[in-house]
């Protein structure tokens, strides 16, 4: 290892320990050990800063005691490391701190003028530092929340595409029983963050109630609570062919994959997209190669060239509705079962959050949008999607009733702590379907990366808001 030799004696001891431990933490201690070491390092940095401002031995002892209380977080945190590793960390930290204290005691007394200048500068800096509550509000308004003009622009483009597709299907497939197409998802519900870059076009299929039955996932052979099936019934009285959707039967069930393939050929491969691009004054093109029905829209600038701004992606989503049940045709979620339809819990989660906030004027929705923005902008947390975060807040709302604006910082920190616990267990149950584990799609490496970042954020939550 190459250590820098230009530091003073008081700084060199602690610097060597921190540099050595941090540079080798992931290799020697593993991810869990490195996470704890990160927390210990932050606490030691606070200790050095406080001790450096002390003028006598009594203040040194007082500041050291305060900082060592923060180090109790290491032993109080979830047990991802063994006592042996914890002891190694504490041993090096204690040794470096004692050396720093000795050097401080040996330094000559500074004059009153020399002392007053740093103190006055420190006070000015403290006035400029925002509290966590203020920092969260700033982050919400500058990073998470979208401006009304941006939302309106994205919604307008999506509605124009919706009108074009619906008109095309009515002219080419007049006998196809479809409901009124509409926008849905986070863009419509004001739950989108960072940038308005995706929208969902809902395409409701109309089924005859006497010919079709929606079967809950628990009652199917798949036994998956989110994998529902749509069975064709009363074949003895109404043989195949009586319903338009009989042509997409596979083994007596309406196939979600067959429906998606039909829309891919009828819409994505058949519409004259260059003509629509000229009409809408933007470049519209299907996104090939994916399992979903997706369009990419790139606006043009004043000169008529394609803008370099981020494109807007619009996903066509065929769905079935029966009372409060919404089934979507998403083969990417139900593969390899061609007959399975996905039970969407998004409407239930969004409605529940809105009801809770309306009842107590809470900040659950704001907290969720901040968490979504943090995860989207942080590479280590990016695998965490909206559903686990929404359910995290719903679970927390059952045990925590104070969601007022002044408690935003406490709820944010509590969400971090709760999320660490769920990641450590590897299980985050769906609020409405407890049999569903919302973390099952994460790999072990992804969980380790997220755990490391969140452990560091326990003592310094501001690192998530950079």
C-alpha positions in Angstrom: 0.0 0.0 0.0 1.1 3.5 -0.7 0.5 6.0 2.1 0.9 9.7 1.8 3.6 11.1 4.1 2.8 14.8 3.9 0.2 14.7 6.7 0.7 15.9 10.3 1.3 13.2 12.9 -2.2 13.8 14.4 -3.9 13.2 11.1 -1.7 10.4 9.9 -2.7 7.8 12.5 -6.4 8.0 11.8 -5.9 8.4 8.1 -3.8 5.3 7.7 -6.4 3.2 9.6 -9.4 4.5 7.7 -7.6 4.3 4.3 -6.5 0.7 5.0 -9.9 -0.5 6.3 -12.0 1.2 3.6 -9.8 0.2 0.7 -9.8 -3.5 1.7 -13.2 -3.7 3.4 -15.1 -5.3 0.6 -12.3 -7.8 0.0 -11.6 -8.8 3.6 -14.8 -8.2 5.4 -17.4 -8.8 2.7 -20.3 -6.6 1.9 -21.9 -6.8 5.3 -18.6 -6.0 7.1 -17.9 -3.1 4.7 -21.3 -1.7 5.5 -20.6 -1.7 9.2 -17.2 -0.2 8.6 -18.7 2.6 6.7 -20.9 3.5 9.6 -18.0 3.3 12.0 -15.9 5.5 9.8 -18.6 8.2 9.6 -18.8 8.2 13.4 -15.0 8.5 13.7 -14.9 11.4 11.3 -17.5 13.2 13.6 -15.3 12.4 16.6 -12.2 14.0 15.0 -14.1 17.0 13.9 -15.5 17.6 17.4 -12.3 16.8 19.1 -10.4 19.2 16.8 -12.6 22.1 18.0 -12.1 21.4 21.7 -9.8 23.8 23.5 -9.0 21.7 26.6 -8.9 18.2 27.9 -12.3 18.4 29.6 -14.0 19.3 26.3 -12.1 16.6 24.5 -13.5 14.0 26.9 -17.0 15.3 26.5 -17.0 15.3 22.7 -15.4 11.9 22.6 -18.2 10.5 24.8 -20.8 12.0 22.5 -19.1 10.5 19.4 -18.7 7.1 21.0 -22.4 7.0 21.7 -22.9 7.2 18.0 -20.6 4.2 17.5 -23.2 2.1 19.4 -25.0 2.0 16.1 -22.5 -0.6 15.0 -23.5 -3.1 17.6 -27.2 -2.2 17.4 -27.5 -2.6 13.7 -28.8 -5.9 12.1 -26.2 -8.7 12.5 -24.7 -9.0 9.1 -21.1 -9.3 10.6 -19.7 -11.5 13.3 -18.5 -10.3 16.7 -14.9 -10.9 15.5 -15.1 -8.5 12.7 -16.9 -5.9 14.9 -14.0 -6.3 17.4 -11.4 -5.7 14.7 -13.1 -2.5 13.6 -13.6 -1.1 17.1 -9.9 -2.0 18.0 -8.5 0.0 15.1 -10.9 2.9 15.8 -10.0 3.1 19.5 -6.3 3.0 18.8 -6.5 5.8 16.2 -8.7 7.9 18.5 -6.3 7.7 21.5 -3.5 8.8 19.3 -5.5 11.8 18.0 -6.4 12.8 21.6 -2.7 12.7 22.7 -1.7 14.9 19.8 -4.4 17.4 20.6 -3.3 17.6 24.2 0.3 18.3 23.0 -0.6 21.2 20.7 0.2 24.7 22.1 -2.6 27.0 23.2 -3.9 29.2 20.4 -4.4 33.0 20.9 -7.9 34.4 21.3 -7.7 35.9 17.8 -6.8 32.5 16.3 -9.6 30.8 18.1 -12.3 33.3 17.3 -11.8 33.2 13.5 -12.5 29.5 13.0 -15.4 29.6 15.5 -17.1 32.5 13.6 -16.5 30.7 10.3 -17.9 27.5 11.7 -21.1 29.4 12.8 -21.5 30.9 9.3 -21.2 27.4 7.8 -23.7 26.0 10.2 -26.2 28.6 9.2 -25.9 27.5 5.6 -26.4 23.8 6.4 -29.9 22.5 5.8 -31.6 20.2 8.2 -32.7 16.8 7.0 -36.4 18.0 6.9 -35.4 21.0 4.7 -33.2 18.8 2.5 -36.0 16.4 1.9 -38.4 19.2 0.9 -35.8 20.6 -1.4 -35.1 17.2 -2.9 -38.8 16.6 -3.5 -39.4 19.8 -5.3 -36.1 19.8 -7.4 -35.7 16.1 -8.1 -38.7 14.0 -7.4 -41.8 16.0 -8.3 -42.5 16.8 -12.0 -43.5 20.3 -13.2 -47.1 20.6 -14.4 -46.0 21.6 -18.0 -43.9 18.5 -18.2 -46.8 16.3 -17.1 -49.2 18.0 -19.5 -46.8 17.6 -22.4 -46.3 13.9 -21.8 -50.0 13.3 -21.3 -50.9 15.2 -24.4 -48.5 13.1 -26.5 -49.9 9.9 -25.0 -53.5 10.9 -25.6 -52.7 11.7 -29.3 -51.2 8.2 -29.7 -54.2 6.7 -27.9 -56.6 8.5 -30.4 -54.6 7.3 -33.4 -54.5 3.6 -32.2 -58.2 3.5 -31.3 -59.2 5.0 -34.6 -57.1 2.5 -36.5 -58.5 -0.5 -34.7 -62.1 0.7 -35.1 -61.5 1.0 -38.9 -59.6 -2.2 -39.4 -61.2 -4.4 -36.7 -64.7 -3.1 -36.2 -66.0 -6.3 -34.7 -63.3 -6.4 -31.9 -65.1 -5.8 -28.6 -62.9 -3.2 -26.9 -63.8 -0.6 -24.2 -62.7 3.0 -24.3 -58.9 3.3 -24.3 -57.4 5.6 -21.7 -54.2 6.6 -19.9 -53.3 4.9 -16.7 -50.3 4.3 -14.4 -48.0 6.7 -12.6 -48.2 9.5 -15.1 -52.0 9.8 -14.7 -51.8 9.4 -10.9 -49.0 11.9 -10.4 -46.7 9.2 -9.0 -44.0 9.6 -11.6 -40.7 11.0 -10.5 -37.5 12.6 -11.9 -38.8 12.9 -15.5 -42.0 12.1 -17.4 -40.6 9.4 -19.7 -43.2 6.6 -19.7 -46.9 6.3 -20.0 -49.4 3.4 -20.1 -52.2 3.1 -22.6 -55.0 0.8 -21.2 -56.8 -1.3 -23.7 -59.8 -3.0 -22.0 -61.1 -6.2 -23.5 -64.9 -6.7 -23.2 -65.9 -10.3 -22.3 -69.3 -11.8 -22.2 -70.1 -12.5 -18.5 -71.9 -15.7 -19.3 -69.1 -17.1 -21.4 -66.0 -16.3 -19.3 -64.9 -16.8 -15.7 -61.9 -15.2 -14.0 -60.2 -17.7 -11.8 -58.0 -16.5 -8.8 -54.4 -17.6 -8.9 -54.8 -19.7 -5.7 -57.5 -21.8 -7.4 -55.4 -22.5 -10.5 -52.9 -25.3 -11.1 -50.2 -22.6 -10.9 -51.2 -21.8 -7.3 -49.6 -18.3 -7.7 -51.7 -15.5 -6.2 -50.9 -13.1 -8.9 -51.3 -15.5 -11.9 -55.0 -15.7 -12.7 -56.6 -17.5 -15.6 -59.7 -16.8 -17.7 -61.7 -20.0 -18.5 -64.2 -20.4 -21.3 -67.5 -21.7 -19.8 -70.9 -22.9 -21.0 -69.4 -24.5 -24.1 -72.3 -27.0 -24.1 -74.8 -24.2 -24.7 -72.6 -21.6 -26.4 -70.0 -23.5 -28.5 -66.7 -22.0 -29.7 -67.1 -19.1 -32.1 -69.9 -17.4 -30.2 -67.4 -15.0 -28.6 -64.9 -12.9 -30.6 -62.1 -14.0 -28.1 -62.6 -17.7 -28.7 -60.0 -17.5 -31.4 -57.4 -16.9 -28.7 -58.2 -19.9 -26.6 -55.4 -22.3 -25.6 -56.5 -25.4 -23.7 -59.9 -23.9 -22.9 -58.4 -20.7 -21.4 -58.0 -17.2 -22.9 -54.3 -16.9 -23.6 -52.7 -13.6 -22.5 -49.7 -14.3 -24.8 -51.9 -14.9 -27.8 -53.8 -11.6 -27.2 -50.5 -9.7 -26.9 -49.2 -11.3 -30.2 -52.5 -10.3 -31.9 -52.1 -6.6 -30.9 -48.5 -6.7 -31.9 -49.4 -7.7 -35.5 -52.6 -5.6 -35.6 -51.1 -2.4 -34.2 -47.3 -2.4 -34.0 -46.7 -4.0 -37.4 -49.6 -2.6 -39.3 -50.0 1.1 -38.5 -48.2 3.6 -40.8 -46.0 5.1 -38.1 -44.1 7.5 -40.5 -47.5 9.1 -41.4 -48.5 9.5 -37.8 -45.0 11.0 -37.1 -45.7 13.7 -39.6 -49.2 14.3 -38.2 -47.9 14.6 -34.6 -44.7 16.5 -35.5 -42.6 13.9 -33.7 -40.9 10.6 -34.4 -43.0 7.7 -33.4 -41.7 4.1 -33.7 -42.3 0.7 -32.2 -39.7 -0.7 -29.9 -38.8 -4.2 -31.3 -37.5 -7.2 -29.5 -39.4 -6.9 -26.2 -42.2 -8.9 -24.8 -44.4 -5.8 -24.3 -46.2 -3.5 -26.7 -44.1 -0.4 -26.5 -43.8 2.8 -28.6 -41.0 5.4 -28.5 -41.8 9.0 -29.1 -39.1 11.6 -29.8 -40.3 15.2 -30.1 -38.9 17.5 -32.8 -37.3 20.9 -32.1 -38.1 24.2 -33.8 -35.9 23.4 -36.7 -37.8 20.1 -37.4 -34.9 17.9 -36.2 -35.4 15.2 -33.7 -34.8 16.6 -30.2 -32.0 15.2 -28.0 -34.3 15.2 -25.0 -35.2 11.9 -23.3 -37.8 10.0 -25.3 -41.3 9.2 -24.0 -42.2 5.5 -24.0 -45.8 4.4 -24.2 -46.8 0.9 -23.4 -50.0 -0.7 -24.7 -51.6 -2.8 -21.9 -54.5 -5.2 -22.8 -56.5 -5.8 -19.6 -59.6 -7.3 -18.2 -61.8 -5.7 -15.5 -64.3 -7.3 -13.2 -65.4 -5.1 -10.3 -62.2 -4.2 -8.4 -60.1 -6.9 -10.1 -57.8 -5.8 -12.9 -55.9 -8.5 -14.9 -53.2 -7.4 -17.4 -51.7 -9.3 -20.3 -48.0 -9.1 -19.4 -46.1 -12.3 -20.6 -42.9 -10.9 -19.2 -44.4 -11.3 -15.7 -46.3 -14.6 -16.2 -43.8 -16.5 -18.4 -43.6 -19.4 -19.1 -47.4 -19.8 -18.6 -49.0 -18.6 -21.9 -52.5 -18.7 -20.4 -51.8 -16.7 -17.2 -52.9 -13.1 -16.6 -51.3 -10.9 -14.1 -53.3 -9.5 -11.2 -52.4 -5.8 -10.9 -52.2 -4.6 -7.3 -51.2 -1.1 -8.4 -54.8 0.3 -8.3 -55.3 -1.1 -4.8 -52.0 0.3 -3.5 -52.5 3.7 -5.0 -56.1 4.0 -3.8 -55.1 2.9 -0.2 -52.3 5.5 0.0 -54.6 8.2 -1.2 -57.3 7.3 1.3 -54.8 7.3 4.2 -53.3 10.7 3.2 -56.8 12.1 2.8 -57.8 10.9 6.3 -55.0 12.6 8.2 -53.5 15.0 5.6 -50.4 12.8 5.6 -47.2 12.8 3.5 -47.2 9.1 2.5 -47.4 9.9 -1.2 -44.6 12.5 -0.9 -42.4 10.0 1.0 -43.0 7.4 -1.7 -42.0 9.8 -4.5 -38.9 10.7 -2.6 -38.0 7.1 -2.2 -38.7 6.3 -5.8 -36.5 9.2 -6.9 -33.7 8.1 -4.6 -33.8 4.6 -6.0 -33.9 5.7 -9.6 -31.0 8.1 -9.3 -28.8 5.8 -7.1 -27.3 2.9 -9.2 -27.1 0.6 -6.1 -30.8 1.0 -5.3 -32.1 1.1 -8.9 -33.4 -2.6 -8.8 -35.9 -1.5 -6.1 -39.1 -0.7 -8.1 -42.2 1.2 -7.0 -44.2 -1.8 -5.7 -41.9 -2.7 -2.8 -41.6 0.9 -1.8 -45.3 1.5 -1.8 -45.9 -1.7 0.2 -43.2 -0.6 2.6 -45.1 2.6 3.4 -48.4 0.7 3.7 -47.0 -1.7 6.2 -45.4 1.2 8.1 -48.7 3.0 8.2 -50.2 0.2 10.2 -47.8 0.8 13.1 -47.1 4.5 12.6 -49.9 7.1 12.6 -47.9 10.3 12.5 -47.4 11.2 8.8 -47.7 15.0 9.0 -45.3 17.2 7.0 -43.2 18.0 10.0 -42.5 14.3 10.5 -41.2 13.7 7.0 -37.6 13.3 8.1 -38.5 10.8 10.8 -40.6 8.7 8.5 -37.9 8.8 5.8 -35.3 7.5 8.2 -37.7 4.9 9.5 -38.3 3.7 6.0 -34.6 3.2 5.5 -34.3 1.2 8.7 -37.4 -0.9 7.9 -36.1 -1.6 4.4 -32.8 -2.8 5.8 -34.7 -5.3 7.9 -36.7 -6.6 4.9 -33.6 -7.0 2.8 -31.8 -8.8 5.6 -34.7 -11.3 5.8 -35.1 -11.4 2.0 -38.8 -11.1 2.3 -41.2 -8.1 1.9 -44.8 -9.3 1.8 -47.4 -7.7 -0.4 -49.8 -5.6 1.7 -52.8 -7.1 -0.1 -51.4 -10.5 -1.0 -49.1 -11.7 1.9 -48.2 -14.8 0.0 -46.3 -12.6 -2.5 -42.7 -11.8 -1.8 -41.9 -8.5 -3.5 -38.1 -9.0 -3.1 -38.1 -12.4 -4.8 -36.8 -11.0 -8.1 -33.6 -9.5 -6.6 -30.3 -11.3 -6.9 -28.0 -11.9 -3.9 -25.5 -9.4 -5.2 -28.2 -6.7 -5.7 -29.4 -7.2 -2.1 -25.8 -6.9 -0.9 -25.2 -3.7 -2.8 -28.5 -2.2 -1.6 -27.8 -3.3 2.0 -24.3 -1.6 1.9 -25.7 1.7 0.7 -28.6 1.7 3.1 -26.5 0.8 6.1 -24.3 3.8 5.4 -27.4 6.0 5.1 -28.6 5.1 8.6 -26.2 7.5 10.2 -25.9 9.9 7.2 -29.3 9.8 5.3 -28.2 12.9 3.3 -25.9 10.6 1.1 -29.1 9.4 -0.6 -30.1 12.9 -1.5 -27.0 13.9 -3.4 
